Amino acid sequence: MCRAELQGCTEVMAYGMPAYERDGVAEIACASRKQDISFYPLRGDARDAFAERPADQDVGGSCLRFSEPDRVDLDLVHDLLRATAAASGPVA
């Protein structure tokens, strides 16, 4: 999903996890950890667009966590990736 939506971004390792960067700056990262699957939308504008949407998910700081693979809201992740790809300006 990331590769399809984040055209023009480069897949890299950043902050110790897979990330996608544009112009050398990481814009979104993800991690599969023992206790959860986490997404780190690093673009403030993309993250703010979805601030109200993950009400039933574990959200902390700039992290969206899903406790189990079957709880991943693929529609939310897809829309977040699209917003990240469409955003411009500095990463906040």
NUVO-665606 format. One record per residue (C-alpha): residue number from 1; x, y, z. Coordinates in Angstrom, 1 decimal, always signed. Last residue first. Layout:
! residues N
(NUM (X Y Z))
...
END
This chain:
! residues 92
(92 (+6.4 +19.3 +11.1))
(91 (+7.4 +18.2 +7.7))
(90 (+7.8 +21.3 +5.5))
(89 (+5.6 +22.0 +2.5))
(88 (+3.5 +19.7 +0.4))
(87 (+0.9 +17.2 +1.1))
(86 (-0.6 +14.9 -1.5))
(85 (+1.5 +11.9 -0.7))
(84 (+0.9 +12.3 +3.0))
(83 (-2.8 +12.7 +2.4))
(82 (-2.9 +9.5 +0.3))
(81 (-0.9 +7.6 +2.9))
(80 (-3.4 +8.7 +5.6))
(79 (-6.3 +7.7 +3.4))
(78 (-4.8 +4.2 +3.0))
(77 (-4.1 +3.9 +6.7))
(76 (-7.6 +4.9 +7.6))
(75 (-9.1 +2.5 +5.1))
(74 (-6.8 -0.3 +6.3))
(73 (-8.0 +0.1 +9.9))
(72 (-5.6 -2.3 +11.5))
(71 (-7.5 -4.4 +14.0))
(70 (-6.8 -7.7 +12.3))
(69 (-3.1 -7.2 +12.8))
(68 (-3.4 -6.7 +16.5))
(67 (-2.8 -3.9 +19.0))
(66 (-3.0 -1.1 +16.3))
(65 (-1.0 +2.0 +17.1))
(64 (-1.2 +5.5 +15.5))
(63 (+1.8 +7.6 +16.6))
(62 (+2.4 +11.3 +16.5))
(61 (+1.8 +11.9 +20.2))
(60 (-0.2 +8.8 +21.2))
(59 (-3.1 +7.2 +19.5))
(58 (-4.6 +3.9 +20.4))
(57 (-7.6 +3.4 +18.2))
(56 (-11.3 +3.9 +18.7))
(55 (-11.2 +7.6 +18.0))
(54 (-9.0 +7.1 +14.9))
(53 (-10.9 +9.8 +12.9))
(52 (-10.7 +12.9 +14.9))
(51 (-7.0 +13.8 +14.2))
(50 (-7.2 +12.7 +10.6))
(49 (-6.4 +15.9 +8.8))
(48 (-4.0 +16.8 +11.6))
(47 (-1.7 +13.9 +10.7))
(46 (-1.5 +14.9 +7.0))
(45 (-0.7 +18.5 +8.0))
(44 (+1.8 +17.5 +10.7))
(43 (+3.7 +15.3 +8.3))
(42 (+5.5 +12.6 +10.4))
(41 (+2.7 +10.0 +10.1))
(40 (+4.2 +7.4 +12.4))
(39 (+2.3 +4.1 +12.0))
(38 (+2.5 +1.4 +14.7))
(37 (+1.7 -2.3 +14.7))
(36 (+1.5 -3.5 +18.3))
(35 (+2.8 -5.4 +21.3))
(34 (+5.6 -7.4 +19.7))
(33 (+6.5 -4.6 +17.3))
(32 (+5.7 -4.0 +13.7))
(31 (+6.9 -0.6 +12.8))
(30 (+5.9 +2.1 +10.4))
(29 (+7.3 +5.4 +9.1))
(28 (+5.8 +8.4 +7.3))
(27 (+7.3 +11.6 +5.9))
(26 (+11.1 +11.1 +6.3))
(25 (+13.1 +13.9 +4.8))
(24 (+15.7 +13.4 +2.1))
(23 (+13.7 +15.1 -0.7))
(22 (+10.8 +12.8 +0.0))
(21 (+11.1 +10.0 +2.5))
(20 (+9.3 +6.7 +3.3))
(19 (+10.1 +4.9 +6.4))
(18 (+11.0 +1.4 +7.6))
(17 (+12.2 +1.4 +11.2))
(16 (+15.2 +2.3 +13.3))
(15 (+14.5 +6.1 +13.3))
(14 (+14.8 +6.0 +9.6))
(13 (+15.3 +3.0 +7.2))
(12 (+14.5 +3.9 +3.7))
(11 (+11.8 +3.6 +1.0))
(10 (+12.0 +6.6 -1.3))
(9 (+9.0 +8.8 -2.1))
(8 (+8.0 +9.8 -5.6))
(7 (+4.9 +7.6 -5.5))
(6 (+3.7 +7.2 -2.0))
(5 (+0.4 +5.5 -2.7))
(4 (+1.5 +2.3 -4.4))
(3 (+4.7 +1.8 -2.4))
(2 (+2.8 +2.4 +0.9))
(1 (+0.0 +0.0 +0.0))
END
